[in-house]
Amino acid sequence: MRLRHRLAKLFAHVDAPLMALLGLLLLASTATVYSASGASADKMVAHFTNLGIALGAMLLVSHIPPQRLMQFALPAYVLGVVLLFAVELVGDVVNGSQRWLNLGITRIQPSELMRLAVPMMLAWFLHYKQEVLSTRHYAAAALLLAVPVGFILKQPDLGTATLITASGFYVLFLGGLSWRIILGGAALGGAALPFAWGLLHDYQRQRVLTMLDPSSDPLGAGYHIIQSTIALGSGGFAGKGWLNGTQAHLDFLPERTTDFIFAVYSEEFGLIGAFLLLLLYGAIIMRGMMLASEAADTFGRLLAGAIVLTFFTYAFVNMGMVSGILPVVGVPLPLVSYGGTSMVSVLVGFGIVMSMATHKKLVKT
């Protein structure tokens, strides 16, 4: 009886339907990582370790009430910007990119912190300005978004900068940003594309050109896309069966446990499996948005909604990248790709979503 009480207390802020959907996605991840890694024992031990840490972090965060999360928003944002500035000054350069900060005992990538810190900060800002919101407040929020994105672009890390921009935009959109401003900004962005092309690094321009014509460099820049599309097509309607994918097991497919794991999954489970995976992602997003709508205050609704929509963006970008309709930007498939950082950040985000929906006490203003 005491054990049951403790378990009930531990899972008090876990939404059962969302947890069940996430559990199904994590099962698909485990099966696919096992196959993609060639049944590597070391890889699976690391995968289960990452999974345990991520689920523990989600449970912990789900118990943090919204008013406490609001208190973290400004310090987390300021800390993140300071760390990004430190990366600019003394960051380690790895593979031509200056993204890491060496703390002596370990290295951290501050841009990862901003994936949650930016939407938290913007949701906090709009929450306190909700009674007097005007164009200048949205402009101030856009500036809060532009500062970390500018640092990340300079590293350079276009993929992370794009995703953080998306998370910030979702907060502004859910906060009531005018469609006139959105469409005007989109028009200005489209007009600026020729100028932006000149600002891209050589390898970034190469990625765009490769997306348009992978066959122009089939053994170089186009190799990833060519092999991933072969894997997607060779799965056919029903797939080749679990552990029977040839592109992965014959080492044709690069980054098969991380960025290109969707190609492994689709080859083995086919169109049917890919469709079911899309349905699962859709169900998670739908449940997440339902929980976001149940949040007790503006901060909770904006932050939870932005987290769920950013999850959708990660999945869309990865699948588009693997299928050749978007440039390769190194974005993992959320909760399916192997990797601790991504899994922890996504499940912590869903822990926040659950917290917003299950803590009904209004935030004092």
JORA-V498677 format. One record per residue. RES is the residue in three letters. PHI is phi as a letter, one per 40 degrees, with the letter a starting at -180 (999 if undefined). D_LAST is the distance of its C-alpha to the last C-alpha in Angstrom with 1 decimal. Layout:
# JORA-V498677
res->RES phi->PHI d_last->D_LAST
res->RES phi->PHI d_last->D_LAST
This chain:
# JORA-V498677
res->MET phi->999 d_last->39.9
res->ARG phi->c d_last->37.9
res->LEU phi->c d_last->38.0
res->ARG phi->c d_last->36.7
res->HIS phi->c d_last->33.8
res->ARG phi->c d_last->32.9
res->LEU phi->c d_last->33.2
res->ALA phi->c d_last->31.1
res->LYS phi->c d_last->28.3
res->LEU phi->c d_last->28.8
res->PHE phi->b d_last->28.6
res->ALA phi->c d_last->26.0
res->HIS phi->b d_last->23.5
res->VAL phi->c d_last->26.4
res->ASP phi->c d_last->26.9
res->ALA phi->c d_last->30.7
res->PRO phi->c d_last->31.7
res->LEU phi->c d_last->30.0
res->MET phi->c d_last->31.4
res->ALA phi->c d_last->34.8
res->LEU phi->c d_last->34.8
res->LEU phi->c d_last->33.8
res->GLY phi->c d_last->36.5
res->LEU phi->c d_last->39.1
res->LEU phi->c d_last->38.1
res->LEU phi->c d_last->38.5
res->LEU phi->c d_last->41.9
res->ALA phi->c d_last->43.0
res->SER phi->c d_last->41.9
res->THR phi->c d_last->43.9
res->ALA phi->c d_last->47.0
res->THR phi->c d_last->46.9
res->VAL phi->c d_last->46.2
res->TYR phi->d d_last->49.1
res->SER phi->c d_last->51.4
res->ALA phi->c d_last->50.3
res->SER phi->c d_last->50.8
res->GLY phi->g d_last->54.3
res->ALA phi->f d_last->53.3
res->SER phi->c d_last->52.4
res->ALA phi->c d_last->51.7
res->ASP phi->c d_last->49.9
res->LYS phi->c d_last->47.7
res->MET phi->c d_last->46.9
res->VAL phi->c d_last->46.1
res->ALA phi->c d_last->43.7
res->HIS phi->c d_last->42.2
res->PHE phi->c d_last->41.6
res->THR phi->c d_last->40.2
res->ASN phi->d d_last->37.7
res->LEU phi->c d_last->36.9
res->GLY phi->c d_last->36.4
res->ILE phi->c d_last->34.1
res->ALA phi->c d_last->32.0
res->LEU phi->c d_last->31.8
res->GLY phi->c d_last->30.9
res->ALA phi->c d_last->28.1
res->MET phi->c d_last->26.8
res->LEU phi->c d_last->26.9
res->LEU phi->c d_last->25.1
res->VAL phi->c d_last->22.2
res->SER phi->c d_last->22.0
res->HIS phi->c d_last->21.0
res->ILE phi->c d_last->18.0
res->PRO phi->c d_last->14.8
res->PRO phi->d d_last->12.4
res->GLN phi->c d_last->9.7
res->ARG phi->c d_last->12.8
res->LEU phi->c d_last->14.0
res->MET phi->c d_last->11.0
res->GLN phi->c d_last->12.1
res->PHE phi->c d_last->15.5
res->ALA phi->d d_last->15.1
res->LEU phi->c d_last->15.7
res->PRO phi->d d_last->18.3
res->ALA phi->c d_last->20.1
res->TYR phi->c d_last->20.4
res->VAL phi->c d_last->21.6
res->LEU phi->c d_last->24.0
res->GLY phi->c d_last->25.3
res->VAL phi->c d_last->26.1
res->VAL phi->c d_last->27.8
res->LEU phi->c d_last->29.8
res->LEU phi->c d_last->30.8
res->PHE phi->c d_last->32.0
res->ALA phi->c d_last->33.9
res->VAL phi->c d_last->35.5
res->GLU phi->c d_last->36.7
res->LEU phi->c d_last->38.3
res->VAL phi->b d_last->39.7
res->GLY phi->c d_last->39.1
res->ASP phi->c d_last->41.9
res->VAL phi->c d_last->43.8
res->VAL phi->b d_last->44.7
res->ASN phi->f d_last->46.9
res->GLY phi->g d_last->46.2
res->SER phi->b d_last->42.4
res->GLN phi->b d_last->40.3
res->ARG phi->b d_last->37.4
res->TRP phi->b d_last->37.6
res->LEU phi->b d_last->36.7
res->ASN phi->c d_last->39.1
res->LEU phi->b d_last->37.5
res->GLY phi->g d_last->40.9
res->ILE phi->c d_last->40.6
res->THR phi->a d_last->39.1
res->ARG phi->b d_last->38.1
res->ILE phi->b d_last->34.7
res->GLN phi->b d_last->33.8
res->PRO phi->d d_last->30.5
res->SER phi->c d_last->30.3
res->GLU phi->c d_last->29.7
res->LEU phi->c d_last->26.5
res->MET phi->c d_last->25.2
res->ARG phi->c d_last->25.8
res->LEU phi->b d_last->22.5
res->ALA phi->c d_last->20.8
res->VAL phi->c d_last->21.1
res->PRO phi->c d_last->19.5
res->MET phi->c d_last->16.7
res->MET phi->c d_last->16.1
res->LEU phi->c d_last->16.5
res->ALA phi->c d_last->14.2
res->TRP phi->c d_last->11.4
res->PHE phi->c d_last->12.5
res->LEU phi->c d_last->12.7
res->HIS phi->c d_last->9.4
res->TYR phi->c d_last->7.8
res->LYS phi->b d_last->10.9
res->GLN phi->c d_last->11.4
res->GLU phi->c d_last->11.6
res->VAL phi->b d_last->14.3
res->LEU phi->d d_last->15.9
res->SER phi->a d_last->19.5
res->THR phi->d d_last->22.5
res->ARG phi->c d_last->21.7
res->HIS phi->c d_last->18.3
res->TYR phi->c d_last->20.3
res->ALA phi->c d_last->23.0
res->ALA phi->c d_last->20.7
res->ALA phi->c d_last->19.6
res->ALA phi->c d_last->23.3
res->LEU phi->c d_last->24.1
res->LEU phi->c d_last->21.7
res->LEU phi->c d_last->23.8
res->ALA phi->c d_last->27.1
res->VAL phi->c d_last->27.0
res->PRO phi->c d_last->27.4
res->VAL phi->c d_last->29.5
res->GLY phi->c d_last->31.8
res->PHE phi->c d_last->32.4
res->ILE phi->c d_last->33.1
res->LEU phi->c d_last->35.5
res->LYS phi->c d_last->37.4
res->GLN phi->c d_last->38.0
res->PRO phi->c d_last->39.2
res->ASP phi->a d_last->37.3
res->LEU phi->c d_last->37.2
res->GLY phi->c d_last->36.3
res->THR phi->c d_last->33.2
res->ALA phi->c d_last->32.1
res->THR phi->c d_last->32.6
res->LEU phi->c d_last->30.6
res->ILE phi->c d_last->27.6
res->THR phi->c d_last->27.9
res->ALA phi->c d_last->27.9
res->SER phi->c d_last->24.8
res->GLY phi->c d_last->23.0
res->PHE phi->c d_last->24.6
res->TYR phi->c d_last->23.4
res->VAL phi->c d_last->19.7
res->LEU phi->c d_last->20.5
res->PHE phi->c d_last->22.7
res->LEU phi->c d_last->20.3
res->GLY phi->c d_last->17.7
res->GLY phi->h d_last->20.2
res->LEU phi->d d_last->22.5
res->SER phi->c d_last->25.5
res->TRP phi->c d_last->28.7
res->ARG phi->c d_last->30.5
res->ILE phi->c d_last->28.8
res->ILE phi->c d_last->29.4
res->LEU phi->c d_last->33.1
res->GLY phi->c d_last->33.6
res->GLY phi->c d_last->32.4
res->ALA phi->c d_last->34.6
res->ALA phi->c d_last->37.5
res->LEU phi->c d_last->37.1
res->GLY phi->c d_last->36.8
res->GLY phi->c d_last->40.0
res->ALA phi->c d_last->41.8
res->ALA phi->c d_last->40.8
res->LEU phi->d d_last->42.3
res->PRO phi->d d_last->45.7
res->PHE phi->c d_last->44.2
res->ALA phi->c d_last->42.0
res->TRP phi->d d_last->45.1
res->GLY phi->c d_last->46.6
res->LEU phi->c d_last->43.5
res->LEU phi->c d_last->43.8
res->HIS phi->c d_last->45.7
res->ASP phi->d d_last->49.1
res->TYR phi->c d_last->48.1
res->GLN phi->c d_last->45.2
res->ARG phi->c d_last->47.6
res->GLN phi->c d_last->50.0
res->ARG phi->c d_last->47.6
res->VAL phi->c d_last->47.1
res->LEU phi->c d_last->50.9
res->THR phi->c d_last->51.5
res->MET phi->c d_last->49.2
res->LEU phi->c d_last->51.3
res->ASP phi->a d_last->54.6
res->PRO phi->c d_last->54.5
res->SER phi->c d_last->58.4
res->SER phi->c d_last->58.6
res->ASP phi->a d_last->58.1
res->PRO phi->c d_last->58.7
res->LEU phi->b d_last->59.2
res->GLY phi->b d_last->56.5
res->ALA phi->c d_last->53.2
res->GLY phi->c d_last->53.9
res->TYR phi->c d_last->54.9
res->HIS phi->d d_last->51.4
res->ILE phi->c d_last->51.0
res->ILE phi->c d_last->54.6
res->GLN phi->c d_last->54.6
res->SER phi->c d_last->51.3
res->THR phi->c d_last->52.5
res->ILE phi->c d_last->55.8
res->ALA phi->c d_last->53.9
res->LEU phi->c d_last->51.8
res->GLY phi->c d_last->55.0
res->SER phi->c d_last->57.2
res->GLY phi->c d_last->55.1
res->GLY phi->g d_last->56.3
res->PHE phi->c d_last->55.2
res->ALA phi->b d_last->55.1
res->GLY phi->g d_last->55.0
res->LYS phi->c d_last->57.4
res->GLY phi->g d_last->55.9
res->TRP phi->d d_last->53.8
res->LEU phi->g d_last->55.3
res->ASN phi->b d_last->57.7
res->GLY phi->c d_last->56.1
res->THR phi->c d_last->58.6
res->GLN phi->c d_last->56.5
res->ALA phi->c d_last->54.4
res->HIS phi->c d_last->57.2
res->LEU phi->b d_last->59.7
res->ASP phi->g d_last->57.3
res->PHE phi->c d_last->57.1
res->LEU phi->c d_last->53.4
res->PRO phi->c d_last->51.4
res->GLU phi->f d_last->48.0
res->ARG phi->c d_last->48.6
res->THR phi->c d_last->46.1
res->THR phi->b d_last->43.2
res->ASP phi->c d_last->42.9
res->PHE phi->b d_last->45.8
res->ILE phi->c d_last->45.4
res->PHE phi->c d_last->44.9
res->ALA phi->c d_last->48.5
res->VAL phi->c d_last->49.7
res->TYR phi->d d_last->47.9
res->SER phi->c d_last->49.3
res->GLU phi->c d_last->52.8
res->GLU phi->c d_last->52.9
res->PHE phi->b d_last->51.2
res->GLY phi->g d_last->52.1
res->LEU phi->c d_last->50.6
res->ILE phi->c d_last->49.8
res->GLY phi->c d_last->47.8
res->ALA phi->c d_last->45.9
res->PHE phi->c d_last->45.1
res->LEU phi->c d_last->43.9
res->LEU phi->c d_last->41.7
res->LEU phi->c d_last->40.2
res->LEU phi->c d_last->39.6
res->LEU phi->c d_last->37.8
res->TYR phi->c d_last->35.6
res->GLY phi->c d_last->34.9
res->ALA phi->c d_last->34.1
res->ILE phi->c d_last->31.6
res->ILE phi->c d_last->29.8
res->MET phi->c d_last->29.8
res->ARG phi->c d_last->28.5
res->GLY phi->c d_last->25.8
res->MET phi->c d_last->24.6
res->MET phi->c d_last->24.7
res->LEU phi->c d_last->22.4
res->ALA phi->c d_last->20.0
res->SER phi->c d_last->20.0
res->GLU phi->c d_last->19.0
res->ALA phi->c d_last->15.8
res->ALA phi->c d_last->12.9
res->ASP phi->a d_last->10.5
res->THR phi->c d_last->11.4
res->PHE phi->d d_last->11.3
res->GLY phi->c d_last->13.6
res->ARG phi->c d_last->15.8
res->LEU phi->c d_last->16.4
res->LEU phi->c d_last->17.1
res->ALA phi->c d_last->19.3
res->GLY phi->c d_last->21.1
res->ALA phi->c d_last->21.9
res->ILE phi->c d_last->23.2
res->VAL phi->c d_last->25.5
res->LEU phi->c d_last->26.8
res->THR phi->c d_last->27.5
res->PHE phi->d d_last->29.4
res->PHE phi->d d_last->31.4
res->THR phi->c d_last->32.1
res->TYR phi->d d_last->33.4
res->ALA phi->c d_last->35.8
res->PHE phi->c d_last->36.9
res->VAL phi->c d_last->37.6
res->ASN phi->c d_last->39.6
res->MET phi->c d_last->41.6
res->GLY phi->c d_last->42.3
res->MET phi->c d_last->43.4
res->VAL phi->c d_last->45.7
res->SER phi->c d_last->47.2
res->GLY phi->g d_last->47.9
res->ILE phi->c d_last->45.8
res->LEU phi->b d_last->43.3
res->PRO phi->c d_last->44.2
res->VAL phi->c d_last->44.1
res->VAL phi->b d_last->40.9
res->GLY phi->g d_last->40.8
res->VAL phi->b d_last->37.9
res->PRO phi->c d_last->38.3
res->LEU phi->c d_last->38.2
res->PRO phi->d d_last->34.9
res->LEU phi->g d_last->35.7
res->VAL phi->b d_last->39.4
res->SER phi->c d_last->40.5
res->TYR phi->c d_last->41.4
res->GLY phi->i d_last->39.1
res->GLY phi->c d_last->36.6
res->THR phi->c d_last->34.0
res->SER phi->c d_last->33.5
res->MET phi->c d_last->33.5
res->VAL phi->c d_last->30.9
res->SER phi->c d_last->28.5
res->VAL phi->c d_last->28.9
res->LEU phi->c d_last->28.5
res->VAL phi->c d_last->25.5
res->GLY phi->d d_last->24.0
res->PHE phi->c d_last->25.0
res->GLY phi->c d_last->23.6
res->ILE phi->c d_last->20.1
res->VAL phi->d d_last->20.9
res->MET phi->c d_last->21.9
res->SER phi->c d_last->18.9
res->MET phi->c d_last->16.5
res->ALA phi->c d_last->18.8
res->THR phi->c d_last->19.6
res->HIS phi->c d_last->16.3
res->LYS phi->c d_last->15.1
res->LYS phi->c d_last->12.3
res->LEU phi->c d_last->9.0
res->VAL phi->c d_last->6.3
res->LYS phi->c d_last->3.8
res->THR phi->b d_last->0.0
